[in-house]
Amino acid sequence: MKKMKTKNVVMVALLSALYLIVYMLSGALVALFGAFGHAISPGLCALLSGSIFVFMSRKVGKFGQFTIMTAILMIIFSIMGAGYLPWIITSMVGAIIADLIASRGNKPAIWKVAIASGILHIGQAWGSIVPSWFFVESYKQEWIERGMEAADMEEKAAATQGMMGVLATAVVFVLAFAGVYLGWLILKKHLSKSED
Amino acid sequence: MKFLEVNPIVLVLINIVSPTMYIFTKASYLQFFLLGFAACLLILMGSFKRLFVLLGIYGVVYAIFETSTGLGVFNSWTSYLVVIIEFVPCLVLASLLISKYSSSQLLSALEGVHLPRTVVIAATITIKYIPAFRREFGYIKESMRLRGIPFTIRRPLRSFKFFIVPQLFRCASLTEEVTAAGLVKGINAPGRRSSYYSQRFRVSDALVLAVFAGGLAAGFVI
């Protein structure tokens, strides 16, 4: 495993800035799709940012790249007041697994990068799915007290519970996997040119 | 007039803990506590313009929410209003962090909590370059318009490619520049980095945190 140099850290930081913009853009888009849309929002972000992951794996390709990227995101979201402890924990675990899959060798196969992106984004999605499995009753009670109809609340909670949570996880993985292949399709020509 | 200086880490800590507390305490209490707490902090720090922004946004969104629920409308959109109500105080405190403190002050404060240096430097670079990339998107759009290449939903892959590829390769060229500038400033020098803006933890910081913790603890009782 090669150690990250200063230049690699700077590139990861700059790519993280780009990823954050895509993240915010997809967050705004997904607001149109209601509760289930919110549950799969990391998947939409992954679909649009697959090219960033392909570029990073080819231009940096060092162990720790995904972990540093996720840590940067978590710090910035925490500073903005959007940090959420379960989300931070699941995202960091996802990022470390992604590094173990696709950052150990030079120029990993695209399918490995795709799986790594899938796992990383599942980690992000689980930040909202997992707490809804454990704290759902207090969550529902709170919203009903605020005036939401019990039936509407059930529908909202159902978007991340039980099989819907599993479905959301699968959708996120598929979108992330497709995003990396889409990124590879876009960048293949450019990357081979820059390597020549 | 400014009565209080707060270590940026205190604000970061408040913003990290606050959203998580919505799981454990009653949200209707917590949202009003956070509003009051943020308003007091803004007054003490002499940030009156932000105080008006906070109260203005909060007031308008709260009024829309109350009117909607009064009319019997409660759906996904009104629940988004509640999310805004809950997070506006945190967002205002975050804007305080970006506007009142320079990146050197933030860097100095973050180094004080012994986060890995690599992560602290990387996060500072990311914060600094987000506006730069947003500007670049504008230039790309303008360049596409001048060359007669439309950004169209009918050819989404092609349009997306025109947006993302220049940005990625701009990252590669920027990396060289930023690394060179960082190396000149001793970014990889071994040893503890000293700072002109040394951020110490003061008694006032402890008091702010004590009031915050007390308010959160009250949420478990009420």
Contacts between the chains, C-beta under 8 A, distances in Angstrom:
chain1	res1	chain2	res2	distance
A	4	B	118	7.1
A	6	B	179	5.7
A	6	B	182	6.5
A	6	B	183	6.7
A	6	B	187	5.9
A	6	B	188	5.0
A	7	B	175	6.1
A	7	B	176	7.7
A	7	B	179	4.6
A	9	B	118	5.3
A	9	B	121	6.8
A	9	B	122	5.3
A	10	B	122	7.6
A	10	B	125	6.2
A	10	B	175	5.1
A	10	B	178	5.0
A	10	B	179	4.9
A	10	B	182	6.8
A	11	B	171	6.5
A	11	B	172	7.2
A	11	B	175	4.4
A	12	B	122	6.2
A	13	B	121	7.6
A	13	B	122	3.9
A	13	B	123	7.4
A	13	B	125	3.9
A	13	B	126	4.9
A	13	B	129	7.5
A	14	B	125	6.7
A	14	B	126	7.5
A	14	B	129	5.8
A	14	B	171	4.5
A	14	B	174	5.6
A	14	B	175	6.1
A	14	B	178	7.2
A	15	B	168	7.8
A	15	B	171	5.6
A	16	B	122	7.1
A	16	B	126	4.7
A	17	B	125	7.7
A	17	B	126	4.7
A	17	B	129	4.3
A	17	B	130	4.9
A	17	B	132	7.6
A	17	B	133	5.5
A	18	B	133	5.5
A	18	B	167	5.7
A	18	B	168	7.3
A	18	B	171	6.4
A	20	B	126	6.9
A	20	B	130	6.0
A	21	B	130	6.7
A	21	B	133	5.7
A	21	B	134	6.4
A	21	B	137	7.5
A	31	B	80	6.8
A	34	B	76	4.7
A	35	B	76	6.6
A	48	B	160	7.5
A	51	B	164	5.2
A	51	B	165	7.7
A	51	B	168	6.6
A	52	B	164	7.8
A	52	B	168	7.0
A	55	B	168	4.8
A	55	B	171	7.6
A	59	B	172	6.3
A	68	B	118	6.6
A	68	B	119	6.2
A	68	B	122	5.8
A	71	B	119	4.9
A	71	B	122	7.8
A	71	B	123	7.7
A	72	B	119	6.8
A	72	B	122	5.3
A	72	B	123	4.9
A	72	B	126	5.1
A	75	B	115	7.9
A	75	B	119	7.0
A	75	B	123	4.5
A	76	B	123	6.4
A	76	B	126	6.4
A	76	B	127	6.5
A	78	B	12	6.6
A	78	B	15	6.2
A	78	B	16	4.6
A	79	B	12	5.7
A	79	B	15	6.2
A	79	B	94	5.5
A	79	B	97	5.9
A	80	B	15	7.1
A	80	B	90	7.2
A	80	B	91	6.4
A	80	B	94	4.5
A	81	B	15	4.1
A	81	B	18	6.4
A	81	B	19	6.3
A	81	B	87	5.8
A	81	B	89	7.7
A	81	B	90	2.3
A	81	B	91	5.6
A	81	B	93	6.5
A	81	B	94	5.3
A	82	B	19	6.6
A	82	B	87	7.0
A	82	B	90	7.5
A	83	B	15	6.8
A	83	B	16	4.9
A	83	B	19	6.3
A	83	B	20	7.8
A	84	B	19	5.0
A	84	B	20	5.9
A	85	B	16	7.8
A	85	B	20	4.4
A	86	B	20	7.8
A	86	B	23	8.0
A	131	B	23	6.5
A	135	B	23	5.6
A	138	B	23	7.7
A	142	B	26	7.1
A	142	B	27	5.4
A	142	B	28	7.8
A	143	B	79	7.2
A	145	B	28	7.3
A	146	B	27	7.9
A	146	B	28	7.0
A	146	B	69	7.6
A	146	B	82	6.8
A	147	B	69	4.3
A	147	B	74	5.4
A	148	B	74	4.9
A	148	B	79	7.1
A	149	B	74	6.5
A	152	B	74	6.6
A	152	B	75	6.9
A	156	B	76	7.4
A	156	B	79	7.3
A	182	B	157	7.5
A	185	B	157	7.9
A	186	B	157	7.5
A	186	B	160	7.5
A	186	B	161	4.9
A	186	B	164	6.8
A	186	B	165	6.6
A	187	B	165	7.1
A	187	B	168	7.3
A	190	B	165	6.0
A	190	B	169	7.3
A	194	B	169	7.7
A	194	B	172	8.0
